[in-house]
Amino acid sequence: MSTVKIQATEYPIQKVFSNDFVFTIPLYQRPYAWTTEQAGELFQDLIVSLGDGNEPIDDINPYFLGSIVLIKADKPDAQVVDGQQRLSTLTILLSALRMLVQPKYANALTKLLYEESDPILGHPNRYRLTLAKRDADFFKEYIQDEGGISKLESSTALSDSRKNIKENALLFLKKLEELSESQRVRLVQFIITRCFLVVVSTPDLESAYRIFSVLNGRGLDLSLPDILKAEIIGQIPDAQKEAYTCKWEDIQEKLGRETFENLFSYIRMINRKAKLTGSILKEYREHIKPWNNSQEFIKTTLCPLADAFYEIKNTSYVSDKHAEEVNKLFKQLNDIDNSDWIPPAILYLSRNHSHPERLVKFFTELERLAAGLMIKRANINERIERYRRLLTAIEHEEDLYTPDSPLQITSEEKNDILKMLDGDLYLTQKIRLFVLLRLDAALSEGEASYNFSTITVEHILPQNPAHDSLWVKSFTSLEEREKYVHRLGNLALLSCYKNSEAQNYDFDVKKQKYFTTKKGISPFALTTQVLMEQEWTPEVIEARQKKLIGVLQKVWRLE
């Protein structure tokens, strides 16, 4: 029977930041991640709970700050398994308060942040909280040391975690400056005496992680990478923990928190090759089990796939040959309206990174496939099944360019794609802009590059022309107008929204006022073609429809 004891005790902040606890953040924990949104919410909650009355602090209802989980034996030393964000943010808030209260209160706050040496007990000088190595010195210098916050404005080129620390400290200073001196003193008293944390502690690493996971299942603000990091790096021998923690955190900082979390869903797909049916965490625990060989998972799976993902999302592939062509294909793929193509993309790039010729060939075909599935509106089950087969083919090093390869579009799929392109394209909102931009790039021979905040798809023949307009004379019946109005041949691109009244101008006026810029030109090759026409009739649309479909057939080899 296990003799490990789990203790849970409610403490006021003055007890949490006392000689009973010396908190350290283990290397495998995520960096400080609270933004001004979470910090601002905490501050507002404290102000509301404090109220604006003058009643004794002891009479105010207590404020519960949540739970923290520690690995702690009988000594004060405590590793923080869960609770870093709250402990760090409280430290920042107390440091900001110290800057703005009278010396006697400031000195008392310093004692909450810093334990002076005790030669009798043999205690050295030490901070109540020490962040993980990457941010520990920054936190001490700019937050915990007296006067450190005053130097924050000049700190530049910061990592995400240090930027969060800086912005939260400056936010607290700004909000505290809006309070009176007496309000700041009451806030100090309220925080240290009437704010409480439940401290859950166990001397055993395994039971601490179990508590951590249970609390996460009940809704604490822990992301998938946070839990996986604790479980994966927690299995690495202590001598190697720091090195692998640095690898992990370098990847997370490079990708950004949200993108990093997405990466784990793509790694799951590469491993499982199936639609997610439960939680991602459950599949990692039951099937992938990266902690069985943590070092190998980080070195051969996480790092190379993260590098590939970064290059694709940022179009930043570098090579002596074909780099521009590869990055152009990445850009086109990033315009696809789903992310199901990413797992095979990052897997192939990670395996063939030093072979640019292979990359050009593969990603040309992958863009064709992803665009085709998007245009023909393949549902998620169809896409997942197709990319599952492609992942298997990549892993088995099959020939991806035979007609029966999952990378290739079938004759039936070509027909479905062409049917969509040759139909009422405008009515399919999710693909119309994508198709026209891809078409415009082809017409400009790949030279088009746009940086407009708004690009819209517009009709040339209006949807609702005035009964006395020239449009009605050129398109004599409602049936004829409905036949052409939403077709590809009747569509153009604009770089901004136009006055809705101008949409119904006759063709000559519309060309001047609607489809050109102040310089009398259009930035889009597709729209420039329209400006070269002298009239707009069913015959013009028919001819243009045939020509543009032909261009797309060539782009995606749909013949």
C-alpha positions as CSV (number, residue, x, y, z in Angstrom):
1,M,0.0,0.0,0.0
2,S,1.4,3.4,-1.0
3,T,2.5,5.6,1.9
4,V,2.6,8.8,-0.2
5,K,0.5,11.5,1.4
6,I,-1.4,14.2,-0.5
7,Q,-2.1,17.3,1.5
8,A,-4.5,20.1,0.5
9,T,-4.6,23.2,2.7
10,E,-6.1,26.6,2.2
11,Y,-3.6,29.4,2.9
12,P,-3.8,33.2,2.7
13,I,-1.3,34.9,0.5
14,Q,0.8,36.1,3.4
15,K,1.3,32.4,4.3
16,V,2.0,31.3,0.7
17,F,4.7,34.0,0.3
18,S,6.4,33.1,3.6
19,N,9.4,31.1,4.8
20,D,7.2,28.0,4.6
21,F,7.5,27.9,0.8
22,V,10.4,28.4,-1.6
23,F,8.8,28.0,-5.1
24,T,10.7,26.9,-8.2
25,I,9.4,26.4,-11.7
26,P,10.8,23.1,-13.1
27,L,12.6,23.2,-16.4
28,Y,9.9,21.3,-18.2
29,Q,7.1,23.8,-17.4
30,R,5.9,26.1,-20.1
31,P,7.1,29.7,-20.0
32,Y,5.0,32.4,-18.4
33,A,2.0,32.8,-20.7
34,W,-0.6,35.1,-19.0
35,T,-1.3,38.1,-21.2
36,T,-2.8,41.5,-20.2
37,E,-6.2,39.9,-20.7
38,Q,-5.9,37.4,-17.9
39,A,-3.9,39.8,-15.7
40,G,-6.5,42.5,-16.2
41,E,-9.3,40.1,-15.3
42,L,-7.5,39.2,-12.1
43,F,-7.0,42.8,-11.1
44,Q,-10.6,43.7,-11.8
45,D,-11.8,40.8,-9.8
46,L,-9.7,41.9,-6.8
47,I,-10.9,45.5,-7.1
48,V,-14.6,44.4,-7.2
49,S,-14.1,42.0,-4.3
50,L,-12.4,44.7,-2.3
51,G,-15.2,47.1,-2.9
52,D,-15.1,50.8,-2.4
53,G,-16.3,51.0,1.2
54,N,-14.3,51.6,4.4
55,E,-15.2,48.6,6.4
56,P,-12.4,46.7,8.2
57,I,-10.5,44.4,5.8
58,D,-11.3,41.4,8.1
59,D,-15.0,41.9,7.4
60,I,-14.6,41.7,3.6
61,N,-15.6,38.3,2.0
62,P,-12.5,36.3,1.2
63,Y,-11.4,35.9,-2.5
64,F,-10.4,32.4,-3.7
65,L,-7.6,32.3,-6.2
66,G,-7.8,28.6,-7.1
67,S,-5.4,25.7,-6.5
68,I,-1.7,25.1,-7.0
69,V,0.0,21.7,-7.1
70,L,3.4,21.2,-5.6
71,I,6.1,18.5,-5.3
72,K,7.0,19.2,-1.7
73,A,8.3,17.2,1.3
74,D,8.9,18.6,4.8
75,K,11.3,21.3,3.7
76,P,10.1,24.7,2.2
77,D,11.5,23.8,-1.2
78,A,8.5,23.3,-3.6
79,Q,8.4,22.5,-7.3
80,V,5.4,24.0,-9.0
81,V,3.6,21.5,-11.1
82,D,0.5,23.7,-11.6
83,G,0.1,27.3,-10.5
84,Q,3.0,29.1,-12.1
85,Q,0.8,31.6,-13.9
86,R,-1.0,32.7,-10.7
87,L,2.1,32.7,-8.5
88,S,4.1,34.7,-11.1
89,T,1.2,37.2,-11.7
90,L,0.7,37.7,-8.0
91,T,4.4,38.4,-7.6
92,I,4.2,41.0,-10.4
93,L,1.2,42.6,-8.8
94,L,2.8,42.8,-5.4
95,S,6.0,44.3,-7.0
96,A,3.9,46.9,-8.8
97,L,2.2,47.8,-5.5
98,R,5.6,48.1,-3.8
99,M,6.5,50.8,-6.3
100,L,3.5,53.0,-5.4
101,V,3.0,52.7,-1.6
102,Q,4.8,54.4,1.3
103,P,8.1,52.9,2.4
104,K,6.7,51.1,5.5
105,Y,4.3,49.2,3.3
106,A,6.9,48.7,0.5
107,N,9.3,47.1,3.0
108,A,6.6,44.7,4.1
109,L,5.9,43.8,0.5
110,T,9.6,43.1,-0.1
111,K,9.5,40.5,2.7
112,L,6.7,38.7,0.8
113,L,8.9,38.6,-2.4
114,Y,12.3,38.0,-0.9
115,E,13.6,36.1,2.2
116,E,16.7,37.6,3.8
117,S,19.5,35.4,4.9
118,D,19.4,33.9,8.5
119,P,22.8,33.0,9.8
120,I,21.4,31.2,12.8
121,L,19.1,29.0,10.7
122,G,21.6,28.8,7.9
123,H,19.3,30.2,5.2
124,P,20.9,32.2,2.4
125,N,19.2,35.1,0.7
126,R,16.6,33.8,-1.6
127,Y,13.5,34.8,-3.6
128,R,10.1,33.3,-2.8
129,L,9.6,32.3,-6.4
130,T,12.2,31.4,-9.0
131,L,11.1,31.0,-12.6
132,A,12.6,28.4,-14.9
133,K,16.1,29.1,-16.0
134,R,15.2,30.9,-19.3
135,D,13.3,33.7,-17.5
136,A,14.6,33.5,-13.9
137,D,17.3,36.3,-14.1
138,F,14.9,38.6,-16.1
139,F,12.2,38.1,-13.5
140,K,14.6,38.8,-10.6
141,E,16.1,41.9,-12.2
142,Y,12.9,43.6,-13.5
143,I,10.2,42.3,-11.1
144,Q,11.5,41.0,-7.8
145,D,14.4,43.4,-7.2
146,E,13.4,46.8,-5.8
147,G,13.1,49.4,-8.5
148,G,13.3,46.8,-11.2
149,I,9.9,47.6,-12.7
150,S,11.1,51.1,-13.4
151,K,13.6,49.7,-15.9
152,L,11.1,47.7,-17.9
153,E,10.2,50.4,-20.4
154,S,13.7,50.2,-21.8
155,S,13.8,46.4,-22.2
156,T,13.4,45.4,-25.9
157,A,13.6,42.4,-28.2
158,L,11.9,40.2,-25.7
159,S,10.7,36.6,-25.9
160,D,6.9,36.0,-25.6
161,S,7.2,35.1,-21.9
162,R,9.3,38.2,-21.0
163,K,7.0,40.4,-23.1
164,N,4.0,39.1,-21.1
165,I,5.9,39.8,-17.8
166,K,6.7,43.3,-19.0
167,E,3.2,44.1,-20.3
168,N,1.5,42.8,-17.2
169,A,3.7,44.8,-14.9
170,L,3.1,48.0,-16.8
171,L,-0.6,47.2,-16.9
172,F,-0.7,46.9,-13.1
173,L,1.3,50.1,-12.6
174,K,-1.2,52.0,-14.8
175,K,-4.2,50.7,-13.0
176,L,-2.7,51.2,-9.6
177,E,-1.8,54.8,-10.4
178,E,-5.6,55.4,-11.0
179,L,-6.2,54.5,-7.3
180,S,-5.7,56.7,-4.3
181,E,-3.0,56.0,-1.8
182,S,-5.5,54.7,0.7
183,Q,-7.1,52.4,-1.9
184,R,-3.6,50.9,-2.8
185,V,-2.9,50.2,0.9
186,R,-6.3,48.6,1.3
187,L,-5.7,46.5,-1.8
188,V,-2.3,45.3,-0.3
189,Q,-4.0,44.4,2.9
190,F,-6.9,42.6,1.1
191,I,-4.5,40.5,-1.1
192,I,-2.2,39.3,1.7
193,T,-4.9,38.6,4.3
194,R,-8.2,37.9,2.5
195,C,-7.0,36.2,-0.7
196,F,-6.6,32.4,-0.5
197,L,-5.0,29.6,-2.5
198,V,-5.5,25.9,-1.9
199,V,-2.0,24.4,-1.9
200,V,-2.0,20.7,-2.9
201,S,1.3,19.0,-2.2
202,T,2.8,15.6,-2.4
203,P,6.5,14.5,-2.2
204,D,6.0,12.1,-5.1
205,L,6.5,13.1,-8.7
206,E,4.1,10.6,-10.1
207,S,1.3,11.5,-7.8
208,A,1.8,15.2,-8.5
209,Y,1.4,14.6,-12.2
210,R,-1.8,12.6,-11.5
211,I,-3.2,15.5,-9.5
212,F,-2.2,17.8,-12.3
213,S,-4.1,15.7,-14.9
214,V,-7.2,15.4,-12.7
215,L,-7.3,19.2,-12.2
216,N,-6.9,19.7,-15.9
217,G,-9.8,17.4,-16.6
218,R,-11.9,19.7,-14.4
219,G,-11.3,22.7,-16.5
220,L,-8.2,24.5,-15.3
221,D,-6.5,26.7,-17.9
222,L,-3.9,24.1,-19.1
223,S,-3.3,23.5,-22.8
224,L,-2.5,20.2,-24.5
225,P,1.2,21.1,-24.9
226,D,1.4,22.0,-21.2
227,I,0.2,18.6,-20.2
228,L,2.3,16.7,-22.8
229,K,5.4,18.7,-21.8
230,A,5.0,17.7,-18.2
231,E,4.4,14.1,-19.1
232,I,7.1,13.8,-21.8
233,I,9.9,15.8,-20.2
234,G,9.0,14.4,-16.8
235,Q,10.3,11.0,-18.0
236,I,13.7,12.3,-19.1
237,P,16.6,11.8,-16.7
238,D,17.4,14.9,-14.6
239,A,20.8,15.3,-16.2
240,Q,19.2,15.7,-19.7
241,K,16.0,17.6,-18.7
242,E,17.4,21.1,-19.3
243,A,18.6,20.3,-22.8
244,Y,15.3,18.8,-23.9
245,T,13.3,21.5,-22.2
246,C,15.3,24.1,-24.2
247,K,14.5,22.3,-27.4
248,W,10.8,22.2,-26.5
249,E,10.6,25.8,-25.5
250,D,12.6,27.0,-28.6
251,I,10.0,25.3,-30.8
252,Q,7.1,26.8,-28.9
253,E,8.5,30.3,-29.0
254,K,9.4,29.9,-32.7
255,L,5.9,28.7,-33.7
256,G,3.8,30.7,-31.2
257,R,1.5,29.2,-28.6
258,E,-1.5,28.6,-30.8
259,T,0.4,27.2,-33.8
260,F,2.5,25.0,-31.5
261,E,-0.7,23.5,-30.1
262,N,-2.0,22.8,-33.6
263,L,1.2,21.0,-34.4
264,F,0.3,18.2,-31.9
265,S,-3.0,17.6,-33.7
266,Y,-1.1,17.1,-37.0
267,I,1.4,14.8,-35.3
268,R,-1.5,12.8,-34.0
269,M,-2.9,12.5,-37.6
270,I,0.5,11.4,-38.9
271,N,0.6,8.7,-36.2
272,R,-3.0,7.6,-36.1
273,K,-4.1,8.3,-39.7
274,A,-7.7,8.5,-38.6
275,K,-10.4,11.1,-37.7
276,L,-10.3,12.2,-34.1
277,T,-13.1,10.5,-32.2
278,G,-12.3,11.5,-28.6
279,S,-9.8,13.9,-27.1
280,I,-6.4,14.4,-28.5
281,L,-4.9,13.9,-25.1
282,K,-6.6,10.6,-24.8
283,E,-5.2,9.4,-28.1
284,Y,-1.7,10.5,-27.1
285,R,-2.0,8.6,-23.8
286,E,-3.6,5.4,-25.3
287,H,-1.9,5.1,-28.7
288,I,1.0,7.4,-29.3
289,K,2.7,7.3,-25.9
290,P,5.6,9.6,-26.7
291,W,6.9,9.3,-23.1
292,N,8.0,5.7,-23.7
293,N,11.0,7.3,-25.4
294,S,10.8,11.0,-24.7
295,Q,14.2,11.9,-26.1
296,E,13.6,10.1,-29.4
297,F,10.1,11.7,-29.8
298,I,11.5,15.2,-29.4
299,K,14.6,14.6,-31.6
300,T,13.0,12.6,-34.5
301,T,9.4,13.7,-34.5
302,L,8.7,17.0,-32.7
303,C,11.7,19.0,-33.9
304,P,11.8,18.0,-37.6
305,L,8.0,18.3,-38.0
306,A,8.0,21.7,-36.2
307,D,10.7,23.0,-38.5
308,A,8.8,21.8,-41.5
309,F,5.5,23.4,-40.2
310,Y,7.3,26.7,-39.6
311,E,8.7,26.8,-43.1
312,I,5.4,26.0,-44.7
313,K,3.4,28.5,-42.7
314,N,6.0,31.3,-43.1
315,T,7.0,30.4,-46.7
316,S,10.6,30.4,-45.5
317,Y,12.2,27.4,-47.2
318,V,15.9,28.0,-48.0
319,S,17.9,26.2,-50.6
320,D,20.4,26.9,-53.3
321,K,17.9,25.8,-55.9
322,H,14.1,26.1,-56.3
323,A,13.5,27.9,-53.0
324,E,11.3,30.6,-54.5
325,E,9.3,28.0,-56.4
326,V,8.8,25.9,-53.3
327,N,7.8,28.9,-51.2
328,K,5.3,30.0,-53.8
329,L,3.6,26.6,-53.6
330,F,3.5,26.9,-49.8
331,K,1.8,30.3,-50.2
332,Q,-0.8,28.7,-52.5
333,L,-1.4,25.9,-50.0
334,N,-1.9,28.3,-47.2
335,D,-4.9,29.8,-49.1
336,I,-6.7,26.4,-48.8
337,D,-9.8,26.7,-46.5
338,N,-8.9,23.7,-44.4
339,S,-5.8,22.4,-42.7
340,D,-6.2,18.7,-43.5
341,W,-3.4,18.8,-46.1
342,I,-0.8,19.9,-43.4
343,P,0.1,16.5,-42.0
344,P,1.3,15.0,-45.3
345,A,2.9,18.3,-46.1
346,I,5.1,18.5,-43.0
347,L,5.8,14.8,-43.1
348,Y,7.1,14.9,-46.7
349,L,9.1,18.2,-46.2
350,S,10.8,16.8,-43.1
351,R,11.9,13.7,-45.0
352,N,12.9,15.4,-48.2
353,H,14.2,18.8,-47.0
354,S,17.5,18.6,-48.8
355,H,15.9,17.6,-52.2
356,P,14.3,20.8,-53.6
357,E,13.5,19.1,-57.0
358,R,11.4,16.5,-55.1
359,L,9.7,19.2,-53.1
360,V,8.7,21.2,-56.2
361,K,7.2,18.1,-57.8
362,F,5.4,16.9,-54.6
363,F,4.0,20.3,-53.5
364,T,2.8,21.1,-57.1
365,E,0.7,17.9,-56.9
366,L,-0.4,18.5,-53.3
367,E,-1.6,22.0,-54.1
368,R,-3.5,20.6,-57.1
369,L,-5.1,17.9,-54.9
370,A,-5.9,20.2,-52.0
371,A,-7.4,22.8,-54.3
372,G,-9.4,20.2,-56.2
373,L,-10.9,18.7,-53.0
374,M,-11.7,22.3,-51.8
375,I,-13.4,23.3,-55.1
376,K,-15.5,20.2,-55.4
377,R,-16.4,20.6,-51.7
378,A,-15.2,17.2,-50.5
379,N,-16.4,16.8,-46.9
380,I,-14.1,16.3,-43.9
381,N,-14.4,12.5,-44.0
382,E,-13.4,12.4,-47.7
383,R,-10.4,14.6,-47.0
384,I,-9.2,12.7,-44.0
385,E,-9.5,9.4,-45.8
386,R,-7.6,10.8,-48.8
387,Y,-4.8,12.3,-46.7
388,R,-4.7,9.1,-44.6
389,R,-3.9,7.1,-47.7
390,L,-1.3,9.8,-48.7
391,L,0.4,9.6,-45.3
392,T,0.7,5.8,-45.7
393,A,2.1,6.2,-49.2
394,I,4.7,8.7,-48.0
395,E,5.8,6.5,-45.1
396,H,6.1,3.4,-47.3
397,E,8.0,5.4,-49.9
398,E,5.5,4.5,-52.7
399,D,5.6,6.1,-56.1
400,L,3.3,9.1,-55.6
401,Y,3.0,9.9,-59.3
402,T,1.3,6.9,-60.7
403,P,-2.4,7.4,-61.7
404,D,-3.6,5.4,-58.8
405,S,-1.6,7.3,-56.2
406,P,-3.7,9.1,-53.5
407,L,-1.7,12.2,-54.5
408,Q,-3.3,12.2,-58.0
409,I,-6.7,13.5,-59.0
410,T,-9.0,10.9,-60.6
411,S,-10.9,11.4,-63.8
412,E,-14.2,11.5,-61.8
413,E,-12.7,14.2,-59.5
414,K,-11.6,16.2,-62.5
415,N,-15.1,16.2,-63.9
416,D,-16.5,17.3,-60.5
417,I,-14.0,20.1,-60.2
418,L,-14.7,21.3,-63.8
419,K,-18.4,21.2,-63.1
420,M,-18.0,23.5,-60.1
421,L,-15.8,25.9,-62.1
422,D,-18.1,26.0,-65.1
423,G,-21.2,26.5,-63.0
424,D,-22.5,29.4,-60.9
425,L,-19.2,29.9,-59.2
426,Y,-20.1,33.1,-57.4
427,L,-22.8,31.3,-55.4
428,T,-20.2,29.0,-53.7
429,Q,-18.8,31.6,-51.4
430,K,-16.0,29.5,-49.9
431,I,-14.2,29.0,-53.1
432,R,-15.0,31.9,-55.4
433,L,-12.2,34.3,-54.1
434,F,-9.7,31.5,-53.9
435,V,-10.4,30.4,-57.5
436,L,-10.2,34.0,-58.9
437,L,-7.0,34.8,-57.1
438,R,-5.4,31.6,-58.3
439,L,-6.6,32.4,-61.8
440,D,-5.3,36.0,-61.6
441,A,-1.9,34.7,-60.5
442,A,-1.8,32.4,-63.5
443,L,-2.8,35.2,-65.9
444,S,0.0,37.4,-64.5
445,E,2.4,34.4,-65.0
446,G,2.9,34.0,-61.3
447,E,4.1,37.6,-60.8
448,A,1.0,38.9,-58.9
449,S,1.5,39.7,-55.3
450,Y,-1.2,41.5,-53.3
451,N,-1.2,43.3,-50.0
452,F,-4.7,44.6,-49.9
453,S,-6.7,44.6,-46.7
454,T,-9.9,43.8,-48.7
455,I,-10.3,41.9,-52.0
456,T,-13.8,41.3,-53.3
457,V,-15.3,39.3,-56.1
458,E,-17.7,41.5,-58.2
459,H,-20.1,40.9,-61.0
460,I,-19.7,42.8,-64.3
461,L,-23.3,42.1,-65.5
462,P,-25.1,43.3,-62.3
463,Q,-27.3,40.9,-60.3
464,N,-30.2,43.4,-60.4
465,P,-29.9,45.8,-63.4
466,A,-32.3,48.7,-63.7
467,H,-35.2,48.0,-66.1
468,D,-34.2,50.9,-68.3
469,S,-30.4,50.1,-68.4
470,L,-28.4,49.0,-71.4
471,W,-27.9,45.7,-69.5
472,V,-31.5,44.8,-70.2
473,K,-31.1,45.5,-73.9
474,S,-27.9,43.3,-74.1
475,F,-29.4,40.5,-72.0
476,T,-33.0,40.5,-73.2
477,S,-34.5,37.9,-70.8
478,L,-34.3,37.2,-67.1
479,E,-33.4,33.6,-67.9
480,E,-30.4,34.8,-70.0
481,R,-29.2,37.1,-67.2
482,E,-29.5,34.2,-64.6
483,K,-27.6,32.0,-67.0
484,Y,-24.5,34.3,-67.0
485,V,-24.6,36.5,-63.9
486,H,-22.8,34.2,-61.5
487,R,-20.5,32.5,-64.0
488,L,-16.7,32.8,-63.9
489,G,-16.7,34.7,-67.1
490,N,-18.8,37.5,-65.5
491,L,-16.6,37.9,-62.4
492,A,-13.8,40.3,-61.6
493,L,-11.7,41.3,-58.6
494,L,-11.7,44.6,-56.7
495,S,-9.2,45.8,-54.1
496,C,-11.8,47.5,-52.0
497,Y,-15.6,47.7,-51.4
498,K,-17.4,49.9,-53.8
499,N,-20.6,51.9,-53.5
500,S,-23.4,49.5,-54.0
501,E,-25.2,52.0,-56.3
502,A,-22.3,51.9,-58.7
503,Q,-22.7,48.2,-59.2
504,N,-25.6,48.8,-61.5
505,Y,-23.9,51.3,-63.8
506,D,-23.9,50.6,-67.5
507,F,-20.8,48.9,-68.7
508,D,-18.8,52.0,-70.0
509,V,-19.5,54.0,-66.8
510,K,-18.9,51.0,-64.6
511,K,-15.4,50.4,-66.1
512,Q,-14.4,54.0,-65.3
513,K,-16.0,54.4,-61.8
514,Y,-16.0,50.8,-60.5
515,F,-13.3,48.7,-61.9
516,T,-10.3,51.1,-62.0
517,T,-8.3,52.9,-59.4
518,K,-7.7,56.6,-59.3
519,K,-4.8,56.1,-61.7
520,G,-7.2,54.5,-64.2
521,I,-5.9,51.0,-64.0
522,S,-6.6,47.8,-62.1
523,P,-4.1,45.9,-60.0
524,F,-5.6,42.6,-61.2
525,A,-4.8,41.0,-64.5
526,L,-8.3,39.4,-64.4
527,T,-10.0,42.8,-64.1
528,T,-7.7,44.4,-66.6
529,Q,-9.0,42.0,-69.2
530,V,-12.5,43.4,-68.6
531,L,-11.4,46.9,-69.1
532,M,-10.1,46.0,-72.5
533,E,-13.6,45.0,-73.7
534,Q,-15.7,47.5,-75.6
535,E,-19.0,45.9,-74.7
536,W,-20.3,43.2,-72.4
537,T,-22.7,40.7,-74.1
538,P,-23.6,37.0,-73.8
539,E,-21.0,36.3,-76.5
540,V,-18.2,38.1,-74.6
541,I,-19.0,36.2,-71.4
542,E,-19.2,32.9,-73.3
543,A,-15.8,33.5,-74.9
544,R,-14.2,34.7,-71.6
545,Q,-15.7,31.7,-69.7
546,K,-14.1,29.3,-72.2
547,K,-10.8,31.0,-72.0
548,L,-10.6,31.2,-68.2
549,I,-11.7,27.6,-67.7
550,G,-8.9,26.7,-70.1
551,V,-6.4,28.5,-68.0
552,L,-7.6,26.7,-64.9
553,Q,-7.5,23.4,-66.7
554,K,-3.9,24.1,-67.5
555,V,-3.0,25.2,-64.0
556,W,-4.4,22.1,-62.3
557,R,-4.1,19.7,-65.3
558,L,-7.8,19.0,-65.6
559,E,-7.9,18.2,-69.2
